C-alpha cells in the first residue's frame, strides 16, 4: 500500500451495507477518526449515523479522536451489544 492511502476493512453489517470487505481509501494527510467517519458517511450514506461505528487502527481499538495517518489500516465495525 502506498503512503497516500489507507486500507479499510469492513466487518459484519458494515460490510453488507458497503458491499465490500476491503478497499483502499485515498488519504493524503492525517485526519481524525471523527472526521474520517464523516467522509465515510458521505461515501456510504446507508451507514448513517456513522459516528456510532467503532474503529480499530493498526489492529488497536481506538476512540474517534485518534489520528489516522496515510499508510494505516482502519477497521470499521458496528458497536457490539450484549443480551
Secondary structure as UniProt FT lines:
FT   TURN            3..4
FT   STRAND          5..10
FT   HELIX           12..18
FT   STRAND          22..26
FT   STRAND          31..32
FT   HELIX           33..43
FT   HELIX           45..47
FT   HELIX           50..52
FT   STRAND          54..57
FT   TURN            58..59
FT   STRAND          60..62
FT   TURN            64..65
FT   STRAND          67..68
FT   TURN            70..71
FT   STRAND          73..77
//
